[in-house]
């Protein structure tokens, strides 16, 4: 499928300048993937696996995550990434409206994603920091009209302070600001509120980076809207089983925020005003095709 990409500038005199005419992947009707999971939290090793899927006719993605339970960590396992360990790579196929494009149309396969999570108490204190790294590729050759088979690996590392409540629920949904800063690099920034069974809550502040090896580009800054349809988990024997379903869609950003660095600085400045400090990580772009 041929897609003409335009970039929208704040200067209306150059709005709509053609920047590229690129071939993007045909959207798959459905996607299935097996995912290996691993990590380390507070010095404890994590091990697990997952099955994930996307269904184009309903625009729904979901998955089942099976972690080896670590009782000493309690619900830190729930706060560290939770379903994002899958949804980050399975909402990329979702529908787009008003001239926006979904991420799969830009990043294709293989691709690599890195995420920084910061958990913040309402008093401004940081109670946890986690990092996620994911890599996905084709499990076998795919042709339009067929189910796309993927395989991937996701790793979560980090630490938390103190005890987290027994039950933690994610917010019903959130919106991610997407912007492309360079060839093969798309950034995403968002926040959500995590609710606890005792009436307490905390904030999760998130930065995403998608890395890929092609010349495709987002046509303009976009908003990626995400909504949970199902959120269920239980500890059974020595396993922590988590299941989710969600839907999402892409739309043009209503306001132009400028370059992602400007938006990122504004994001960081707002946090610093609240006394919140988030360490920066260098972006290590992976080598593809090796």
N, C-alpha and C positions, 0 to 999 in steps of 0.2 A: 504494500500500500504506500503510495506517495503522499507525503504531507508537506505543505508549504508552511514554513515557520516564520512568524513575524514577531518582532520585539516591540513592546509598547513603551514609549519614552514619556517622561513627564512633560517634555516640550512637545506640545501638540503639533508643531510644525514638522516634526520628523516622525510622528506617530505612524506606525504601520510600515516602516522600512523593511523590505524583505532581507532577511539575514541568511536564510538557508533553504534549500529544497532537498530533503533527505528522505531516504526510504526507511520506514519504521516497521516493526514487526506486526503482522496480522494478529489481532487479539484472539487468544484461545477461547474455545467454548467452555472448557473446564481445565483445572490444574490440580494435580495431586503431587504430594512430595513426602518423602521420608526425611526426617531431620535428626541428626545426632546432637545431643546437648551435653555440655560439660561446663565446669566453672569452679570458682572458689570464693566463698564468702566467709569473712572473719577467720580465715585459716582452715575452714572445713571444705573438703572436696565435694563437688556436685557431679552427679551423673544421671543422665536421663535420655529419653527419646521422644519423638513426637510424630504425628501424622497431621498433615495440613492440606487444605483444599480451597479452591475458589470455583464458584458456579456462575457463569456469565448471565444466563437467562434470569436468575433471581438477584444478581449482583450481591451475593452473600459469600463471605469467606469464613472459615472456621478451622478448628483443630482440637486435638486432644494431646495434652502434654503429660508425660509420665516421668516424674522425678523420683529418684531414690530419696525417701524422706530423711532429713537430718533433724531429729528432735531438738538438738541444742540450738538450732537456728530459728526454730519457731516460724513465725510468719515473715521473717526477713526474706524467705524464699518467695513469698507472695508479692512483697513490695519490690523486689529486684526484677524489674522487667515484666514479670507476670506474663500476660498474653502478647505483649509487644515482641517477645522473642520469636513469634510466628507472624503476627499481623503486619509487622514491618515489611515482610517480604510477600504477603498475600493480598494486601489491599492495593498493591501496585497495579493490579489489573482492573480496578473498579472503573465505573462509568465516569465520563467527564461531560460538562455542559458549557454552553456559551463560549465555545472556542478554546477551552482549556484541553489539555491532553493528560492521560494518566501516565504514571511513572514508567510503566512497562514500555510505552511507546518511545520513551527516551532512553532508558538505561538498558533494556533488553537483558540478555543472558550471555555470559555469566556476569554477575555483579557482586559487589561487596558493600556491606553497610556497617557503620560504626555508630554507637549511641552512647551518650553520657546522660545518666540519670542523677539528679540530686533531690533528696527528700528533705523537706524543710518544715520544721514545726512552726505553728502560727506566731510564736514569739521570735522567729527569725533564726533560731539555732538550726544548724545542719545536723540531721540525725542519721543520714546515710548517703553514700555515694557509690554508684555502680557504673560499670562499663559493659557494653555488649558489642560483640563482633560477630557478624554473620556473613557467610559466603554461600551462594547458590549457583548451580549450573544445571544443564540438561542431563537427565539420567539416560536418555536415549534420543535419537533423532525425532524431530517433531515436524508435522505438516499441518497446515491450516485445516480445521475441521476435526482434528483429532484431539484427544486429551493430552495435555502437556504433562510429561512426567519429569519432575525435578528431584534433585537431591541437594542436601545442604547440611551445614554445620553451624551451630550458634554457641558462643561461649559467653558466660556472664561472670564477672569478677567484681569484687568490691568489699565494702565493710559498712556496718551500721553501729550506732551507739545505743545502748540500753535495750529495753524490751519493747517489742511491738505488740499491740493488742491481738487477741486470739483471732478475731475476724476482721478482715480488711476488704472493703468493696471499692471497686474502681468507680469513677464518675460515669454517668450515662454515656458520655461522649466528649469529644474535644475537636478543635480545629488546629491544623498544622499549617504554618506559613512556610511555603516552599520558594526557594530562589536558587538559581544557578550562578555560581561565582567563577567557574572556569570550565575548560573542556573536561568532561568526564567527572564532574563534581557538582552534586545538588545538595543543598543544605535544607534542613527542616528544623523549626523551633516551635515548641508548644509547652503548655502546662496543663495539669489537671489536679483536681482535688481527690484525695483518697480518704474514704470514710471508714470509721472504726465502729465496732458494735457498742462501745461504751459512750458514744456520742462525740468522741474526739475526732479530729481530722488532721491531715497534714497535706502539704503541697508536694507535687512531683514536677520538677522542672527538667525539661528534656531538650537535648540537641541531637539531631540526626545528621549523618553524612552518607550519601549514596555515591559510590565510586564505580566507574564503568569505563570501558575502552571503546568509545566511538565518538563521532562528531555531532550526534544529535543534541538538541538543546530544548529546554522549556521555551515556549513562545513568549512567556512573560511570567512575572511572579504569580503564584497560584495559592489558593487555600484548599487544603485537603481536609474534608469534613468526615469525621469518623463517629459511628454510633454502635454501641453494643446492643445485641439482640438476645444474647444468653451469656451468663457468667455463673459457672458452677464449679465447685471444687470440693474434694473430700480427701481425708487421709484414711487409707485402707491398708491394713497390715503395715508393711514398711514402705508403702508407695504413697506419693502425693499426686493425685490425679486431678487435672485441671482441664475444663472444657469451655470453649467459647464459640460464639457466632457473632458476626458483625457485618455491617454494611458501610460503605463509604462512597464519596464522589468528589470529583475535582471541579473547581470553578475558578475563574480569574480572581485575583486579589482585588477587592473593591477600591482600595487606596494603594497608590504606588509608594512603597517604603524605601525605594532606592536600592543601592547595592546591599547584599546580605551583610557585609561588614558593618554598614551603618546601622542596620536593624539589630545586629548582634551587639554593637556598642550600646545602643539605646536599651536593649534587653538587660545587659550587664549593669548599666548605670542605674536602672530602676531597682535591680536587686541590691546593689550596693547602698542605695538610699535606705533600704530596709535592713542594712547590716548583714546581708547575705553575700558570701564570697564563694565563687565556683572556680576551681582550678581549670586552666586551659590545657588541652592536650594537642600535641602535634598530629597533623593528619598524615598517616603513612599510607600512600597510595599503593595498593597491591599490584603485583606483576601478573597480568593475565596471559593465559595460553601456555603456562609452564607446568 
